[in-house]
């Protein structure tokens, strides 16, 4: 089984959350800025790099919020027919340090935008947004939202 390690940032400022619009092979949705870590890359360095690539912002990592791990069946992967994959997603709370909002070009996202927290429920989001918002709100001591695992 293949394993993918990724790290993401929950960035909330003045009642708004920063999201990136992900698209790949006909699928799309709003997601937390972040993504897969490069081989040998520290997850914190990876999320800082991904936030900059996808949003134009330089970020600092404030807290580890939690880890979400689930299995994606081969038929549900972006390339159907592949073997199952374990997705391990590390979710951090992050803050903007500098930079200006911009959209990524030629990557897996095509737009970055701030949304009022109350707007998120009406957006087409990936499940990671729900995971990140729950981790941010509940801050479980062990960093794990077991009850959400069935929703993936």
Beta strands, then each sheet from edge to edge (+ up, - down):
strand 1: 2-10
strand 2: 12-13
strand 3: 16-24
strand 4: 27-36
strand 5: 57-72
strand 6: 85-99
strand 7: 109-116
sheet 1: 2+ 3- 4+ 1- 6- 5+
sheet 2: 2+ 3- 7+
end
